Amino acid sequence: MVFLGEKFRGICLWTALIAGTVIWQPFAHATATKAISPQSPNIVVVTTPLGNKIWAEVADTPERRARGLMFRQRLAKDHGMLFTFPEPQHWTIWMKNMKIPLDIIWLDRKKTIVHVERHVPGCQLPGTECPQYQPSKKSSFVLELSAGAAEFLKLEKGVSLKFPDLHSDHGPTP
């Protein structure tokens, strides 16, 4: 009888663990998805020509652009930051206080890639000693992704991306 009791207790424990996993996984996925959905403030979905989706935080104010992805410990492969600017220029990016390497992608007003810098290392140097990166053509947007994402997603000069129309300093247009 003791053997059956231990066996029964073991079956109950395994059942509880499996049930907990089945219940927890959808909850965890829903929580992660909810945290970064198109309805979240300052998040847009960027779509590549191959149909891949990138969940991008929008840096559309001077404060958000200045902070960027500083101090982040990691960045998921399908996440990034989309910088918007009030007018096309040769917008310069630096990696000050960055802890992770990035791919930096400049886009024109039509959302076509005009320049790509791949595997740009983070910089922890003091003051203004970090290298600066600038496109060869004027741009209206800059998309920062995890290093290697541009190659994986086939993002190169001349490729167009899709995302909602954005106005700098105001966020997505309604």
C-alpha positions, 0 to 999 in steps of 0.5 A: 500500500505504501508503494501505491501511495508513493506512486500515486503521489508521484503521478499527482506531482507529474500531473501538476508539473505538466498542467503548470507548464501547459498553463504557464507557457501561453501565459508567459507568451501572452505577457511577452507579446502584450509587453511589445505589441503594436498597440503599445505606446511607441512600438511599431511593426516593421515588415521586411520584403520577405514578410519578417516582422520586427517589433521596433521601439520608436525614438521620435523625440530628442530625449528618446533619440539621445537615449536610444538602446543605451545600457541594454544587456540584450536585444531579441532578434526580432526587436529593434529601435526605429529612430525618426527625424524631422527632415532628411540629413546625414544622421550620425549614430554613435554607440556610446554606453552600448553593451551589445553590438548592432546592425545600423540601417539608414532609410530614406523618406520612402523607407528604402535602405540607403546605408547599412553598418553591420556588427557595430560594436558597443562603446564604453569609452569616456566622453566623446571618444566613441566612433561615429557612423554616418550614412552615405546618403541623407536619411529620415529613419534609422533602424537598429537591430541585433548584430547579424539581423540585417544579414539574416533578414536580407536587409541591404541597400535598395531594399524597402521596409514597411511600417506606419507613417511616423512624424518625428516628435509625435509618434505614429500617425492615427 
